[in-house]
């Protein structure tokens, strides 16, 4: 097959990385992004929010998508508030204030996809 661009396939596992506390107070494992793969176009991270906790209200200058893979919570984007649960996917436009709270009895797990890649310098906290 003819190559259009010279790139190596990159495969990463969540278990290869240690979680860290993010600026929004969630526990994060960044799997693909600037620090792990030097990828600037997009990033993928697994976020964990413990029961009864919430992330800090914040916004970014990039698009973010949350994919809820376990648990249930309440999503806040600007003035909108909606219940979310496993299987829900949430589009967060650039420069939208947002946070999520875990209203369940178990960890809330979310895949976070950013484009371009997540950059903490572009995260503005309330």
Beta strands, then each sheet from edge to edge (+ up, - down):
strand 1: 20-21
strand 2: 27-32
strand 3: 43-49
strand 4: 58-60
strand 5: 63-70
strand 6: 72-77
strand 7: 80-85
strand 8: 89-92
strand 9: 98-102
strand 10: 108-115
strand 11: 123-125
sheet 1: 1+ 2- 3+ 10- 5+ 8-
sheet 2: 4+ 11-
sheet 3: 7+ 6- 9+
end
